[in-house]
Amino acid sequence: MTQPYSPPPGLCAACENVKIIDTRKGSRFYLCQLAEVDARFPRYPRIPVLRCHGFREAEVPVAAEMETGD
């Protein structure tokens, strides 16, 4: 299924703390896993995220893994 247009996620695309949620209806959400342990982080941040104190660059960006199917 083709994804509808969505804004670029900013830092979330390369963060090790993100879990990408794709719905059956074609929506994509970026779940910040830091929100589970620290209330300062929103569970689903507004996109694009341009600044984040919890950002940690992932060795392999999650968004790239999803596109290649690894």
mmCIF file as gemmi writes it, N, C-alpha and C atoms, coordinates in Angstrom:
data_model
loop_
_atom_site.group_PDB
_atom_site.id
_atom_site.type_symbol
_atom_site.label_atom_id
_atom_site.label_alt_id
_atom_site.label_comp_id
_atom_site.label_asym_id
_atom_site.label_entity_id
_atom_site.label_seq_id
_atom_site.pdbx_PDB_ins_code
_atom_site.Cartn_x
_atom_site.Cartn_y
_atom_site.Cartn_z
_atom_site.occupancy
_atom_site.B_iso_or_equiv
_atom_site.pdbx_formal_charge
_atom_site.auth_seq_id
_atom_site.auth_asym_id
_atom_site.pdbx_PDB_model_num
ATOM 1 N N . MET Axp A 1 ? 0.839 -1.173 0 1 0 ? 1 A 1
ATOM 2 C CA . MET Axp A 1 ? 0 0 0 1 0 ? 1 A 1
ATOM 3 C C . MET Axp A 1 ? 0.89 1.244 0 1 0 ? 1 A 1
ATOM 4 N N . THR Axp A 2 ? 0.554 2.232 -0.792 1 0 ? 2 A 1
ATOM 5 C CA . THR Axp A 2 ? 1.299 3.467 -0.879 1 0 ? 2 A 1
ATOM 6 C C . THR Axp A 2 ? 0.955 4.37 0.297 1 0 ? 2 A 1
ATOM 7 N N . GLN Axp A 3 ? 1.98 4.911 0.919 1 0 ? 3 A 1
ATOM 8 C CA . GLN Axp A 3 ? 1.777 5.82 2.039 1 0 ? 3 A 1
ATOM 9 C C . GLN Axp A 3 ? 1.341 7.188 1.51 1 0 ? 3 A 1
ATOM 10 N N . PRO Axp A 4 ? 0.34 7.81 2.133 1 0 ? 4 A 1
ATOM 11 C CA . PRO Axp A 4 ? -0.033 9.171 1.763 1 0 ? 4 A 1
ATOM 12 C C . PRO Axp A 4 ? 1.082 10.122 2.187 1 0 ? 4 A 1
ATOM 13 N N . TYR Axp A 5 ? 1.042 11.345 1.678 1 0 ? 5 A 1
ATOM 14 C CA . TYR Axp A 5 ? 2.052 12.327 2.058 1 0 ? 5 A 1
ATOM 15 C C . TYR Axp A 5 ? 2.041 12.525 3.561 1 0 ? 5 A 1
ATOM 16 N N . SER Axp A 6 ? 3.218 12.56 4.136 1 0 ? 6 A 1
ATOM 17 C CA . SER Axp A 6 ? 3.346 12.914 5.543 1 0 ? 6 A 1
ATOM 18 C C . SER Axp A 6 ? 4.573 13.801 5.664 1 0 ? 6 A 1
ATOM 19 N N . PRO Axp A 7 ? 4.567 14.743 6.591 1 0 ? 7 A 1
ATOM 20 C CA . PRO Axp A 7 ? 5.706 15.641 6.737 1 0 ? 7 A 1
ATOM 21 C C . PRO Axp A 7 ? 6.941 14.863 7.184 1 0 ? 7 A 1
ATOM 22 N N . PRO Axp A 8 ? 8.122 15.353 6.848 1 0 ? 8 A 1
ATOM 23 C CA . PRO Axp A 8 ? 9.333 14.674 7.312 1 0 ? 8 A 1
ATOM 24 C C . PRO Axp A 8 ? 9.382 14.701 8.843 1 0 ? 8 A 1
ATOM 25 N N . PRO Axp A 9 ? 9.805 13.614 9.467 1 0 ? 9 A 1
ATOM 26 C CA . PRO Axp A 9 ? 9.753 13.526 10.932 1 0 ? 9 A 1
ATOM 27 C C . PRO Axp A 9 ? 10.853 14.277 11.658 1 0 ? 9 A 1
ATOM 28 N N . GLY Axp A 10 ? 11.805 14.815 10.936 1 0 ? 10 A 1
ATOM 29 C CA . GLY Axp A 10 ? 12.898 15.517 11.604 1 0 ? 10 A 1
ATOM 30 C C . GLY Axp A 10 ? 13.811 14.532 12.31 1 0 ? 10 A 1
ATOM 31 N N . LEU Axp A 11 ? 14.173 14.841 13.541 1 0 ? 11 A 1
ATOM 32 C CA . LEU Axp A 11 ? 15.117 14.004 14.294 1 0 ? 11 A 1
ATOM 33 C C . LEU Axp A 11 ? 14.605 12.592 14.534 1 0 ? 11 A 1
ATOM 34 N N . CYS Axp A 12 ? 13.305 12.425 14.616 1 0 ? 12 A 1
ATOM 35 C CA . CYS Axp A 12 ? 12.735 11.102 14.913 1 0 ? 12 A 1
ATOM 36 C C . CYS Axp A 12 ? 13.174 10.039 13.902 1 0 ? 12 A 1
ATOM 37 N N . ALA Axp A 13 ? 13.404 10.427 12.667 1 0 ? 13 A 1
ATOM 38 C CA . ALA Axp A 13 ? 13.782 9.464 11.63 1 0 ? 13 A 1
ATOM 39 C C . ALA Axp A 13 ? 15.106 8.771 11.933 1 0 ? 13 A 1
ATOM 40 N N . ALA Axp A 14 ? 15.962 9.417 12.718 1 0 ? 14 A 1
ATOM 41 C CA . ALA Axp A 14 ? 17.285 8.853 12.995 1 0 ? 14 A 1
ATOM 42 C C . ALA Axp A 14 ? 17.51 8.575 14.48 1 0 ? 14 A 1
ATOM 43 N N . CYS Axp A 15 ? 16.454 8.581 15.286 1 0 ? 15 A 1
ATOM 44 C CA . CYS Axp A 15 ? 16.597 8.426 16.736 1 0 ? 15 A 1
ATOM 45 C C . CYS Axp A 15 ? 16.441 6.966 17.165 1 0 ? 15 A 1
ATOM 46 N N . GLU Axp A 16 ? 17.281 6.556 18.106 1 0 ? 16 A 1
ATOM 47 C CA . GLU Axp A 16 ? 17.176 5.176 18.611 1 0 ? 16 A 1
ATOM 48 C C . GLU Axp A 16 ? 15.999 4.996 19.559 1 0 ? 16 A 1
ATOM 49 N N . ASN Axp A 17 ? 15.368 6.09 19.976 1 0 ? 17 A 1
ATOM 50 C CA . ASN Axp A 17 ? 14.266 6.009 20.934 1 0 ? 17 A 1
ATOM 51 C C . ASN Axp A 17 ? 12.887 6.008 20.286 1 0 ? 17 A 1
ATOM 52 N N . VAL Axp A 18 ? 12.822 5.906 18.98 1 0 ? 18 A 1
ATOM 53 C CA . VAL Axp A 18 ? 11.535 5.978 18.286 1 0 ? 18 A 1
ATOM 54 C C . VAL Axp A 18 ? 11.053 4.588 17.878 1 0 ? 18 A 1
ATOM 55 N N . LYS Axp A 19 ? 9.746 4.434 17.893 1 0 ? 19 A 1
ATOM 56 C CA . LYS Axp A 19 ? 9.107 3.241 17.333 1 0 ? 19 A 1
ATOM 57 C C . LYS Axp A 19 ? 8.077 3.771 16.339 1 0 ? 19 A 1
ATOM 58 N N . ILE Axp A 20 ? 8.181 3.359 15.094 1 0 ? 20 A 1
ATOM 59 C CA . ILE Axp A 20 ? 7.274 3.844 14.065 1 0 ? 20 A 1
ATOM 60 C C . ILE Axp A 20 ? 6.06 2.932 14.005 1 0 ? 20 A 1
ATOM 61 N N . ILE Axp A 21 ? 4.89 3.557 14.074 1 0 ? 21 A 1
ATOM 62 C CA . ILE Axp A 21 ? 3.622 2.842 14.051 1 0 ? 21 A 1
ATOM 63 C C . ILE Axp A 21 ? 2.91 3.187 12.742 1 0 ? 21 A 1
ATOM 64 N N . ASP Axp A 22 ? 2.693 2.195 11.895 1 0 ? 22 A 1
ATOM 65 C CA . ASP Axp A 22 ? 1.919 2.373 10.664 1 0 ? 22 A 1
ATOM 66 C C . ASP Axp A 22 ? 0.552 1.728 10.869 1 0 ? 22 A 1
ATOM 67 N N . THR Axp A 23 ? -0.497 2.479 10.557 1 0 ? 23 A 1
ATOM 68 C CA . THR Axp A 23 ? -1.849 1.958 10.735 1 0 ? 23 A 1
ATOM 69 C C . THR Axp A 23 ? -2.366 1.343 9.435 1 0 ? 23 A 1
ATOM 70 N N . ARG Axp A 24 ? -3.427 0.581 9.549 1 0 ? 24 A 1
ATOM 71 C CA . ARG Axp A 24 ? -4.048 -0.024 8.366 1 0 ? 24 A 1
ATOM 72 C C . ARG Axp A 24 ? -4.602 1.02 7.421 1 0 ? 24 A 1
ATOM 73 N N . LYS Axp A 25 ? -4.965 2.166 7.964 1 0 ? 25 A 1
ATOM 74 C CA . LYS Axp A 25 ? -5.53 3.236 7.133 1 0 ? 25 A 1
ATOM 75 C C . LYS Axp A 25 ? -4.456 4.069 6.437 1 0 ? 25 A 1
ATOM 76 N N . GLY Axp A 26 ? -3.186 3.764 6.686 1 0 ? 26 A 1
ATOM 77 C CA . GLY Axp A 26 ? -2.104 4.453 6 1 0 ? 26 A 1
ATOM 78 C C . GLY Axp A 26 ? -1.456 5.588 6.766 1 0 ? 26 A 1
ATOM 79 N N . SER Axp A 27 ? -1.859 5.808 8.004 1 0 ? 27 A 1
ATOM 80 C CA . SER Axp A 27 ? -1.238 6.856 8.817 1 0 ? 27 A 1
ATOM 81 C C . SER Axp A 27 ? 0.056 6.333 9.427 1 0 ? 27 A 1
ATOM 82 N N . ARG Axp A 28 ? 0.972 7.229 9.708 1 0 ? 28 A 1
ATOM 83 C CA . ARG Axp A 28 ? 2.234 6.867 10.355 1 0 ? 28 A 1
ATOM 84 C C . ARG Axp A 28 ? 2.418 7.739 11.583 1 0 ? 28 A 1
ATOM 85 N N . PHE Axp A 29 ? 2.729 7.104 12.701 1 0 ? 29 A 1
ATOM 86 C CA . PHE Axp A 29 ? 2.953 7.797 13.959 1 0 ? 29 A 1
ATOM 87 C C . PHE Axp A 29 ? 4.339 7.447 14.478 1 0 ? 29 A 1
ATOM 88 N N . TYR Axp A 30 ? 4.957 8.399 15.161 1 0 ? 30 A 1
ATOM 89 C CA . TYR Axp A 30 ? 6.288 8.208 15.728 1 0 ? 30 A 1
ATOM 90 C C . TYR Axp A 30 ? 6.146 8.186 17.247 1 0 ? 30 A 1
ATOM 91 N N . LEU Axp A 31 ? 6.292 7.019 17.839 1 0 ? 31 A 1
ATOM 92 C CA . LEU Axp A 31 ? 6.156 6.826 19.281 1 0 ? 31 A 1
ATOM 93 C C . LEU Axp A 31 ? 7.515 7.023 19.945 1 0 ? 31 A 1
ATOM 94 N N . CYS Axp A 32 ? 7.575 7.988 20.854 1 0 ? 32 A 1
ATOM 95 C CA . CYS Axp A 32 ? 8.811 8.22 21.6 1 0 ? 32 A 1
ATOM 96 C C . CYS Axp A 32 ? 8.825 7.275 22.797 1 0 ? 32 A 1
ATOM 97 N N . GLN Axp A 33 ? 9.747 6.344 22.802 1 0 ? 33 A 1
ATOM 98 C CA . GLN Axp A 33 ? 9.808 5.362 23.874 1 0 ? 33 A 1
ATOM 99 C C . GLN Axp A 33 ? 10.337 5.949 25.18 1 0 ? 33 A 1
ATOM 100 N N . LEU Axp A 34 ? 10.933 7.13 25.125 1 0 ? 34 A 1
ATOM 101 C CA . LEU Axp A 34 ? 11.373 7.796 26.351 1 0 ? 34 A 1
ATOM 102 C C . LEU Axp A 34 ? 10.18 8.23 27.193 1 0 ? 34 A 1
ATOM 103 N N . ALA Axp A 35 ? 9.031 8.432 26.554 1 0 ? 35 A 1
ATOM 104 C CA . ALA Axp A 35 ? 7.828 8.86 27.279 1 0 ? 35 A 1
ATOM 105 C C . ALA Axp A 35 ? 7.395 7.833 28.317 1 0 ? 35 A 1
ATOM 106 N N . GLU Axp A 36 ? 7.778 6.587 28.149 1 0 ? 36 A 1
ATOM 107 C CA . GLU Axp A 36 ? 7.415 5.536 29.106 1 0 ? 36 A 1
ATOM 108 C C . GLU Axp A 36 ? 8.1 5.72 30.457 1 0 ? 36 A 1
ATOM 109 N N . VAL Axp A 37 ? 9.276 6.359 30.454 1 0 ? 37 A 1
ATOM 110 C CA . VAL Axp A 37 ? 10.056 6.498 31.689 1 0 ? 37 A 1
ATOM 111 C C . VAL Axp A 37 ? 10.278 7.946 32.116 1 0 ? 37 A 1
ATOM 112 N N . ASP Axp A 38 ? 9.942 8.893 31.241 1 0 ? 38 A 1
ATOM 113 C CA . ASP Axp A 38 ? 10.191 10.306 31.548 1 0 ? 38 A 1
ATOM 114 C C . ASP Axp A 38 ? 9.043 11.15 30.998 1 0 ? 38 A 1
ATOM 115 N N . ALA Axp A 39 ? 8.278 11.754 31.886 1 0 ? 39 A 1
ATOM 116 C CA . ALA Axp A 39 ? 7.087 12.523 31.503 1 0 ? 39 A 1
ATOM 117 C C . ALA Axp A 39 ? 7.411 13.791 30.711 1 0 ? 39 A 1
ATOM 118 N N . ARG Axp A 40 ? 8.674 14.194 30.648 1 0 ? 40 A 1
ATOM 119 C CA . ARG Axp A 40 ? 9.037 15.378 29.864 1 0 ? 40 A 1
ATOM 120 C C . ARG Axp A 40 ? 8.896 15.148 28.362 1 0 ? 40 A 1
ATOM 121 N N . PHE Axp A 41 ? 8.863 13.891 27.955 1 0 ? 41 A 1
ATOM 122 C CA . PHE Axp A 41 ? 8.788 13.575 26.527 1 0 ? 41 A 1
ATOM 123 C C . PHE Axp A 41 ? 7.363 13.203 26.149 1 0 ? 41 A 1
ATOM 124 N N . PRO Axp A 42 ? 6.838 13.822 25.077 1 0 ? 42 A 1
ATOM 125 C CA . PRO Axp A 42 ? 5.486 13.459 24.636 1 0 ? 42 A 1
ATOM 126 C C . PRO Axp A 42 ? 5.498 12.077 24 1 0 ? 42 A 1
ATOM 127 N N . ARG Axp A 43 ? 4.454 11.329 24.241 1 0 ? 43 A 1
ATOM 128 C CA . ARG Axp A 43 ? 4.361 9.976 23.682 1 0 ? 43 A 1
ATOM 129 C C . ARG Axp A 43 ? 4.415 10.003 22.154 1 0 ? 43 A 1
ATOM 130 N N . TYR Axp A 44 ? 3.641 10.898 21.56 1 0 ? 44 A 1
ATOM 131 C CA . TYR Axp A 44 ? 3.641 11.086 20.104 1 0 ? 44 A 1
ATOM 132 C C . TYR Axp A 44 ? 3.964 12.554 19.826 1 0 ? 44 A 1
ATOM 133 N N . PRO Axp A 45 ? 5.245 12.889 19.614 1 0 ? 45 A 1
ATOM 134 C CA . PRO Axp A 45 ? 5.625 14.293 19.432 1 0 ? 45 A 1
ATOM 135 C C . PRO Axp A 45 ? 5.081 14.879 18.128 1 0 ? 45 A 1
ATOM 136 N N . ARG Axp A 46 ? 4.893 16.189 18.134 1 0 ? 46 A 1
ATOM 137 C CA . ARG Axp A 46 ? 4.483 16.877 16.907 1 0 ? 46 A 1
ATOM 138 C C . ARG Axp A 46 ? 5.626 16.826 15.911 1 0 ? 46 A 1
ATOM 139 N N . ILE Axp A 47 ? 5.287 16.518 14.708 1 0 ? 47 A 1
ATOM 140 C CA . ILE Axp A 47 ? 6.267 16.368 13.633 1 0 ? 47 A 1
ATOM 141 C C . ILE Axp A 47 ? 6.292 17.649 12.809 1 0 ? 47 A 1
ATOM 142 N N . PRO Axp A 48 ? 7.424 18.136 12.361 1 0 ? 48 A 1
ATOM 143 C CA . PRO Axp A 48 ? 8.77 17.584 12.527 1 0 ? 48 A 1
ATOM 144 C C . PRO Axp A 48 ? 9.397 17.982 13.863 1 0 ? 48 A 1
ATOM 145 N N . VAL Axp A 49 ? 10.173 17.081 14.419 1 0 ? 49 A 1
ATOM 146 C CA . VAL Axp A 49 ? 10.909 17.36 15.65 1 0 ? 49 A 1
ATOM 147 C C . VAL Axp A 49 ? 12.261 17.933 15.232 1 0 ? 49 A 1
ATOM 148 N N . LEU Axp A 50 ? 12.501 19.177 15.607 1 0 ? 50 A 1
ATOM 149 C CA . LEU Axp A 50 ? 13.741 19.848 15.218 1 0 ? 50 A 1
ATOM 150 C C . LEU Axp A 50 ? 14.755 19.905 16.352 1 0 ? 50 A 1
ATOM 151 N N . ARG Axp A 51 ? 14.265 19.794 17.601 1 0 ? 51 A 1
ATOM 152 C CA . ARG Axp A 51 ? 15.122 19.81 18.779 1 0 ? 51 A 1
ATOM 153 C C . ARG Axp A 51 ? 14.573 18.821 19.786 1 0 ? 51 A 1
ATOM 154 N N . CYS Axp A 52 ? 15.46 18.025 20.411 1 0 ? 52 A 1
ATOM 155 C CA . CYS Axp A 52 ? 15.013 17.074 21.422 1 0 ? 52 A 1
ATOM 156 C C . CYS Axp A 52 ? 16.186 16.72 22.333 1 0 ? 52 A 1
ATOM 157 N N . HIS Axp A 53 ? 15.968 16.887 23.629 1 0 ? 53 A 1
ATOM 158 C CA . HIS Axp A 53 ? 17.024 16.571 24.601 1 0 ? 53 A 1
ATOM 159 C C . HIS Axp A 53 ? 17.265 15.069 24.713 1 0 ? 53 A 1
ATOM 160 N N . GLY Axp A 54 ? 16.321 14.265 24.279 1 0 ? 54 A 1
ATOM 161 C CA . GLY Axp A 54 ? 16.462 12.816 24.369 1 0 ? 54 A 1
ATOM 162 C C . GLY Axp A 54 ? 16.992 12.175 23.099 1 0 ? 54 A 1
ATOM 163 N N . PHE Axp A 55 ? 17.288 12.98 22.084 1 0 ? 55 A 1
ATOM 164 C CA . PHE Axp A 55 ? 17.738 12.421 20.807 1 0 ? 55 A 1
ATOM 165 C C . PHE Axp A 55 ? 19.07 11.702 20.962 1 0 ? 55 A 1
ATOM 166 N N . ARG Axp A 56 ? 19.081 10.47 20.496 1 0 ? 56 A 1
ATOM 167 C CA . ARG Axp A 56 ? 20.299 9.658 20.417 1 0 ? 56 A 1
ATOM 168 C C . ARG Axp A 56 ? 20.303 9.042 19.031 1 0 ? 56 A 1
ATOM 169 N N . GLU Axp A 57 ? 21.327 9.345 18.268 1 0 ? 57 A 1
ATOM 170 C CA . GLU Axp A 57 ? 21.365 8.858 16.888 1 0 ? 57 A 1
ATOM 171 C C . GLU Axp A 57 ? 21.486 7.334 16.864 1 0 ? 57 A 1
ATOM 172 N N . ALA Axp A 58 ? 20.603 6.709 16.118 1 0 ? 58 A 1
ATOM 173 C CA . ALA Axp A 58 ? 20.609 5.253 15.98 1 0 ? 58 A 1
ATOM 174 C C . ALA Axp A 58 ? 21.713 4.841 15.009 1 0 ? 58 A 1
ATOM 175 N N . GLU Axp A 59 ? 22.288 3.658 15.247 1 0 ? 59 A 1
ATOM 176 C CA . GLU Axp A 59 ? 23.3 3.153 14.32 1 0 ? 59 A 1
ATOM 177 C C . GLU Axp A 59 ? 22.694 2.979 12.938 1 0 ? 59 A 1
ATOM 178 N N . VAL Axp A 60 ? 21.491 2.398 12.885 1 0 ? 60 A 1
ATOM 179 C CA . VAL Axp A 60 ? 20.73 2.279 11.646 1 0 ? 60 A 1
ATOM 180 C C . VAL Axp A 60 ? 19.397 2.967 11.901 1 0 ? 60 A 1
ATOM 181 N N . PRO Axp A 61 ? 19.139 4.09 11.215 1 0 ? 61 A 1
ATOM 182 C CA . PRO Axp A 61 ? 17.884 4.796 11.453 1 0 ? 61 A 1
ATOM 183 C C . PRO Axp A 61 ? 16.667 3.894 11.246 1 0 ? 61 A 1
ATOM 184 N N . VAL Axp A 62 ? 15.708 3.977 12.137 1 0 ? 62 A 1
ATOM 185 C CA . VAL Axp A 62 ? 14.501 3.144 12.085 1 0 ? 62 A 1
ATOM 186 C C . VAL Axp A 62 ? 13.747 3.362 10.789 1 0 ? 62 A 1
ATOM 187 N N . ALA Axp A 63 ? 13.661 4.597 10.33 1 0 ? 63 A 1
ATOM 188 C CA . ALA Axp A 63 ? 12.937 4.899 9.091 1 0 ? 63 A 1
ATOM 189 C C . ALA Axp A 63 ? 13.597 4.194 7.899 1 0 ? 63 A 1
ATOM 190 N N . ALA Axp A 64 ? 14.923 4.115 7.881 1 0 ? 64 A 1
ATOM 191 C CA . ALA Axp A 64 ? 15.63 3.429 6.792 1 0 ? 64 A 1
ATOM 192 C C . ALA Axp A 64 ? 15.384 1.93 6.852 1 0 ? 64 A 1
ATOM 193 N N . GLU Axp A 65 ? 15.32 1.352 8.046 1 0 ? 65 A 1
ATOM 194 C CA . GLU Axp A 65 ? 15.044 -0.081 8.194 1 0 ? 65 A 1
ATOM 195 C C . GLU Axp A 65 ? 13.673 -0.427 7.609 1 0 ? 65 A 1
ATOM 196 N N . MET Axp A 66 ? 12.699 0.425 7.86 1 0 ? 66 A 1
ATOM 197 C CA . MET Axp A 66 ? 11.336 0.17 7.394 1 0 ? 66 A 1
ATOM 198 C C . MET Axp A 66 ? 11.254 0.212 5.868 1 0 ? 66 A 1
ATOM 199 N N . GLU Axp A 67 ? 12.003 1.116 5.247 1 0 ? 67 A 1
ATOM 200 C CA . GLU Axp A 67 ? 11.959 1.253 3.793 1 0 ? 67 A 1
ATOM 201 C C . GLU Axp A 67 ? 12.626 0.065 3.1 1 0 ? 67 A 1
ATOM 202 N N . THR Axp A 68 ? 13.673 -0.499 3.697 1 0 ? 68 A 1
ATOM 203 C CA . THR Axp A 68 ? 14.379 -1.605 3.08 1 0 ? 68 A 1
ATOM 204 C C . THR Axp A 68 ? 13.783 -2.954 3.464 1 0 ? 68 A 1
ATOM 205 N N . GLY Axp A 69 ? 12.982 -2.96 4.538 1 0 ? 69 A 1
ATOM 206 C CA . GLY Axp A 69 ? 12.339 -4.199 4.969 1 0 ? 69 A 1
ATOM 207 C C . GLY Axp A 69 ? 13.221 -5.083 5.816 1 0 ? 69 A 1
ATOM 208 N N . ASP Axp A 70 ? 14.341 -4.565 6.344 1 0 ? 70 A 1
ATOM 209 C CA . ASP Axp A 70 ? 15.25 -5.356 7.199 1 0 ? 70 A 1
ATOM 210 C C . ASP Axp A 70 ? 14.678 -5.6 8.565 1 0 ? 70 A 1
